[in-house]
Structure formats: structure tokens, C-alpha cells
Amino acid sequence: MLRTTSISPGYVSTELADSVDDPAVRQNIRENMAKFAIPPEAVARAIAFAVDQPDDVEIGDITIRPTVQD
């Protein structure tokens, strides 16, 4: 048996800003992450939920988005 789950994370707090050369853009990304991004642990919990289902259950799609709005 093969089960698959499509995980679609929204804005997740990552180290993306560290790879941006432009200081203004880097700062903007960091500020937006602080305001809007969900922690990576939220995605990990969703993945664990899908994996922990019994063998007769398949979670086909999970979309994870922050609830914070500006």
C-alpha cells in the first residue's frame, strides 16, 4: 500500500532572508516573517498528523497558512 500526501505550506518562518544580498529586501523579508510567518513546527505537526493516520486512512492534501493578516 502506498499513501501520498501533498503538503502546501504558506508563509513559513525560514532562513530565506539570509540568502538575499540586498539589505533592504532582506530586512523587509525578516519584518514580514516576524509579522506573518508560521513556525516550521506547525508544518512538522501537520506532517506528523498525516503520517500518524491508521493504514486505512489517507490524507490527500494539507494546506497550511498563517491566520495573521495585516
C-alpha positions as CSV (number, residue, x, y, z in Angstrom):
1,M,0.0,0.0,0.0
2,L,1.2,3.5,-0.9
3,R,-0.2,6.6,0.7
4,T,0.7,10.1,-0.5
5,T,0.0,13.5,0.9
6,S,0.5,16.8,-0.7
7,I,1.7,19.4,1.8
8,S,1.2,23.0,0.8
9,P,2.8,25.3,3.3
10,G,2.0,29.1,3.2
11,Y,4.4,31.7,4.6
12,V,6.8,29.7,6.9
13,S,9.5,31.3,9.0
14,T,12.7,30.1,7.4
15,E,16.3,31.3,6.8
16,L,15.4,32.6,3.4
17,A,16.4,36.2,4.2
18,D,19.9,35.1,4.9
19,S,20.4,34.3,1.2
20,V,19.2,37.7,0.0
21,D,22.0,40.1,-0.9
22,D,20.0,43.3,-1.0
23,P,19.9,44.6,2.6
24,A,16.6,46.4,2.1
25,V,14.9,43.3,0.7
26,R,16.5,41.1,3.4
27,Q,15.1,43.4,6.1
28,N,11.7,43.5,4.5
29,I,11.6,39.7,4.4
30,R,12.6,39.5,8.1
31,E,10.0,42.0,9.1
32,N,7.2,40.2,7.2
33,M,8.3,36.9,8.6
34,A,8.1,38.3,12.1
35,K,4.6,39.6,11.5
36,F,3.0,36.9,9.3
37,A,5.0,33.6,9.1
38,I,4.1,30.4,10.9
39,P,6.8,28.5,12.7
40,P,8.3,25.4,11.0
41,E,6.9,23.3,13.9
42,A,3.4,24.0,12.6
43,V,4.3,22.3,9.3
44,A,6.0,19.5,11.2
45,R,2.8,18.9,13.3
46,A,0.7,18.7,10.1
47,I,3.1,16.2,8.6
48,A,3.1,14.1,11.8
49,F,-0.7,14.2,11.7
50,A,-0.8,12.8,8.2
51,V,1.8,10.1,8.9
52,D,0.2,9.0,12.1
53,Q,-3.1,8.1,10.5
54,P,-4.2,4.5,10.5
55,D,-3.4,2.3,7.5
56,D,-6.9,2.7,6.1
57,V,-6.8,6.5,6.1
58,E,-5.0,8.7,3.6
59,I,-4.8,12.5,4.0
60,G,-4.5,13.6,0.4
61,D,-3.9,17.3,0.8
62,I,-2.9,19.6,3.6
63,T,-2.7,23.4,3.1
64,I,-1.1,25.3,6.0
65,R,-1.4,29.0,6.1
66,P,-0.9,31.7,8.7
67,T,-4.1,33.2,10.2
68,V,-2.4,36.6,10.8
69,Q,-3.5,39.3,8.5
70,D,-2.4,42.9,8.2
